Amino acid sequence: MKVECKNKYKMDYSYLDKNLKLKINECFNLAQNNATEYFKKFNEDNFYVKDNYNAVWVISKSKIHIYRNPTWLEIIHGESFTPLVKPIRIETETKFISKNNELVFIANQQSCLLDIDTRKIRKIDTVAFPNDIEKENTLFNNNYQKLNDRFEESDLVYEKKVHSQDIDFSNHVNNAVYVRDIMNSLSNDFLDKVSITDVEMHYIAESKEGQILKIYKKELENNIIRFLIKEKEREIIRASISYSKNDL
């Protein structure tokens, strides 16, 4: 079964940073939006799955590769598809293309089913996910990394409280909010000097309204920065950013 989901997006002012380029967390938001509509095409979006199977889809890992940041008022097109289906997870990829058919950025997300009552992972065959969905080749050249860096308290950048507007339909902090949180650990001065090329997010545990999150950052060689987000001693997120230095 072939499923097509293509959407057009205009780079409105509220999506953009101070240089009128698409914010990194908004890249994740657009990918999440397009993938959600893709799931709706075959009645597997969260609204349907929650009502009929008492479960929700949650993203366990996600990543983007940026060829360039789209800019103010630019129109880009997003298209989602499935490269992989496993017993307890599926992968969805979305490519974003300019009007000239140029790749702007690509995204991959691994999704699992979470039981609403037990908050435990369920097998995909407990819902009516189509087993004949047509698969396409992945857009990415590498697998997800092992993000096992050791962090010290000296790596703590800041703390934040989870508020109501951070919470999504799955009743936990939305994935793109964590991307905003790690980006907020980087200064404008730093971001003016670099271009973010890759972001990888590993979602380890849920966080909810009222909890206090600690954001840690460790700079490595080869233009890589690693991140850890914790709630007390519980790991919530591990993440990695790669960047290139801008020409002066």
URGI-V775671 format. One record per residue. N is the residue number from 0. RES is the residue in three letters. PHI is phi in degrees with one decimal (none if undefined). PSI is psi in whole degrees, -180 to 180 (none if undefined). Layout:
N;RES;PHI;PSI + N;RES;PHI;PSI
This chain:
0;MET;none;123 + 1;LYS;-95.4;130 + 2;VAL;-120.8;126 + 3;GLU;-111.3;136 + 4;CYS;-143.5;101 + 5;LYS;-121.6;132 + 6;ASN;-136.3;155 + 7;LYS;-107.8;137 + 8;TYR;-129.8;133 + 9;LYS;-101.2;137 + 10;MET;-79.4;82 + 11;ASP;-71.5;159 + 12;TYR;-55.6;-39 + 13;SER;-69.0;-15 + 14;TYR;-84.6;-9 + 15;LEU;-106.7;159 + 16;ASP;-89.4;-170 + 17;LYS;-69.2;-15 + 18;ASN;-98.6;13 + 19;LEU;60.8;36 + 20;LYS;-115.2;152 + 21;LEU;-59.9;128 + 22;LYS;-64.7;151 + 23;ILE;-63.7;-42 + 24;ASN;-66.1;-28 + 25;GLU;-73.2;-27 + 26;CYS;-58.7;-45 + 27;PHE;-66.5;-39 + 28;ASN;-60.8;-46 + 29;LEU;-63.8;-41 + 30;ALA;-64.1;-42 + 31;GLN;-65.7;-41 + 32;ASN;-63.1;-46 + 33;ASN;-67.1;-41 + 34;ALA;-65.1;-36 + 35;THR;-63.8;-43 + 36;GLU;-66.7;-34 + 37;TYR;-60.5;-46 + 38;PHE;-62.6;-34 + 39;LYS;-65.6;-27 + 40;LYS;-60.2;-29 + 41;PHE;-122.6;33 + 42;ASN;55.1;46 + 43;GLU;-128.8;16 + 44;ASP;-70.9;167 + 45;ASN;-61.9;-33 + 46;PHE;-63.3;-45 + 47;TYR;-70.9;-45 + 48;VAL;-65.8;-38 + 49;LYS;-65.5;-45 + 50;ASP;-70.1;-33 + 51;ASN;-103.6;-22 + 52;TYR;-131.7;4 + 53;ASN;55.6;43 + 54;ALA;-144.6;166 + 55;VAL;-137.5;151 + 56;TRP;-79.9;134 + 57;VAL;-128.0;147 + 58;ILE;-89.2;125 + 59;SER;-92.9;-33 + 60;LYS;-147.5;150 + 61;SER;-153.2;156 + 62;LYS;-156.2;157 + 63;ILE;-132.7;152 + 64;HIS;-124.0;127 + 65;ILE;-107.5;122 + 66;TYR;-83.7;-40 + 67;ARG;-162.3;156 + 68;ASN;-85.2;122 + 69;PRO;-63.7;156 + 70;THR;-120.1;175 + 71;TRP;-49.5;130 + 72;LEU;70.0;-1 + 73;GLU;-66.9;146 + 74;ILE;-103.9;127 + 75;ILE;-125.4;159 + 76;HIS;-118.2;133 + 77;GLY;-108.6;140 + 78;GLU;-138.4;126 + 79;SER;-108.3;153 + 80;PHE;-159.3;174 + 81;THR;-112.8;117 + 82;PRO;-94.0;-19 + 83;LEU;-154.6;138 + 84;VAL;-131.0;124 + 85;LYS;-121.5;168 + 86;PRO;-55.9;-35 + 87;ILE;-119.9;7 + 88;ARG;-156.3;155 + 89;ILE;-127.6;157 + 90;GLU;-113.6;135 + 91;THR;-121.5;134 + 92;GLU;-120.6;149 + 93;THR;-134.8;130 + 94;LYS;-110.0;140 + 95;PHE;-115.6;127 + 96;ILE;-125.8;142 + 97;SER;-77.7;175 + 98;LYS;-64.2;-19 + 99;ASN;-94.5;15 + 100;ASN;64.7;32 + 101;GLU;-97.8;132 + 102;LEU;-65.6;126 + 103;VAL;-99.3;-54 + 104;PHE;-154.5;159 + 105;ILE;-127.9;154 + 106;ALA;-139.8;144 + 107;ASN;-127.6;137 + 108;GLN;-136.5;134 + 109;GLN;-94.2;128 + 110;SER;-122.2;142 + 111;CYS;-125.5;161 + 112;LEU;-91.9;131 + 113;LEU;-114.9;125 + 114;ASP;-69.0;131 + 115;ILE;-65.2;-38 + 116;ASP;-79.5;-48 + 117;THR;-88.2;-19 + 118;ARG;58.9;30 + 119;LYS;-108.8;157 + 120;ILE;-70.4;136 + 121;ARG;-114.4;158 + 122;LYS;-71.1;148 + 123;ILE;-66.1;-28 + 124;ASP;-74.1;2 + 125;THR;-83.8;-5 + 126;VAL;-124.2;175 + 127;ALA;-91.5;45 + 128;PHE;-66.3;129 + 129;PRO;-65.4;125 + 130;ASN;-83.0;-3 + 131;ASP;-110.4;18 + 132;ILE;-64.4;137 + 133;GLU;-73.0;131 + 134;LYS;-103.4;147 + 135;GLU;-120.8;161 + 136;ASN;-66.8;144 + 137;THR;-65.3;151 + 138;LEU;-88.2;-11 + 139;PHE;-98.8;147 + 140;ASN;-91.2;-13 + 141;ASN;-136.7;158 + 142;ASN;-82.3;177 + 143;TYR;-66.8;146 + 144;GLN;-80.0;164 + 145;LYS;-94.4;109 + 146;LEU;-99.7;84 + 147;ASN;-120.2;29 + 148;ASP;-63.0;148 + 149;ARG;-91.2;130 + 150;PHE;-114.2;144 + 151;GLU;-110.2;166 + 152;GLU;-63.6;-24 + 153;SER;-68.6;-14 + 154;ASP;-88.6;-3 + 155;LEU;-66.2;129 + 156;VAL;-99.3;-50 + 157;TYR;-163.4;169 + 158;GLU;-118.5;152 + 159;LYS;-144.9;150 + 160;LYS;-95.7;137 + 161;VAL;-76.9;125 + 162;HIS;-110.8;172 + 163;SER;-59.1;-34 + 164;GLN;-78.7;-2 + 165;ASP;-85.8;-13 + 166;ILE;-91.6;141 + 167;ASP;-115.0;-167 + 168;PHE;-61.3;-27 + 169;SER;-82.6;4 + 170;ASN;66.8;32 + 171;HIS;-145.5;176 + 172;VAL;-61.8;131 + 173;ASN;-66.6;146 + 174;ASN;-57.9;-42 + 175;ALA;-68.5;-21 + 176;VAL;-63.7;-40 + 177;TYR;-64.1;-35 + 178;VAL;-63.2;-44 + 179;ARG;-60.2;-39 + 180;ASP;-63.2;-44 + 181;ILE;-72.7;-34 + 182;MET;-65.9;-32 + 183;ASN;-69.3;-11 + 184;SER;-83.5;-7 + 185;LEU;-103.5;137 + 186;SER;-79.4;157 + 187;ASN;-60.8;-36 + 188;ASP;-61.4;-44 + 189;PHE;-64.1;-46 + 190;LEU;-66.7;-26 + 191;ASP;-68.8;-24 + 192;LYS;-96.9;-8 + 193;VAL;-132.6;166 + 194;SER;-123.1;123 + 195;ILE;-71.9;127 + 196;THR;-107.6;-33 + 197;ASP;-144.6;140 + 198;VAL;-134.5;131 + 199;GLU;-127.0;132 + 200;MET;-122.9;130 + 201;HIS;-114.7;117 + 202;TYR;-95.8;109 + 203;ILE;-94.8;-41 + 204;ALA;-149.0;166 + 205;GLU;-85.3;154 + 206;SER;-131.7;154 + 207;LYS;-136.0;172 + 208;GLU;-54.3;136 + 209;GLY;94.3;-18 + 210;GLN;-76.6;154 + 211;ILE;-104.0;123 + 212;LEU;-105.1;142 + 213;LYS;-109.8;129 + 214;ILE;-108.7;120 + 215;TYR;-109.8;149 + 216;LYS;-139.7;137 + 217;LYS;-136.1;122 + 218;GLU;-89.7;129 + 219;LEU;-110.5;-180 + 220;GLU;-75.8;171 + 221;ASN;63.0;32 + 222;ASN;60.1;45 + 223;ILE;-122.7;139 + 224;ILE;-126.7;133 + 225;ARG;-110.6;152 + 226;PHE;-135.6;152 + 227;LEU;-137.3;134 + 228;ILE;-118.1;127 + 229;LYS;-125.2;152 + 230;GLU;-118.9;108 + 231;LYS;57.7;-121 + 232;GLU;-100.9;7 + 233;ARG;-93.0;125 + 234;GLU;-74.9;132 + 235;ILE;-108.3;-47 + 236;ILE;-139.1;142 + 237;ARG;-122.9;144 + 238;ALA;-149.8;162 + 239;SER;-144.1;140 + 240;ILE;-124.5;136 + 241;SER;-114.9;147 + 242;TYR;-146.0;162 + 243;SER;-116.8;152 + 244;LYS;-85.0;135 + 245;ASN;-74.0;149 + 246;ASP;-67.6;136 + 247;LEU;-82.4;none
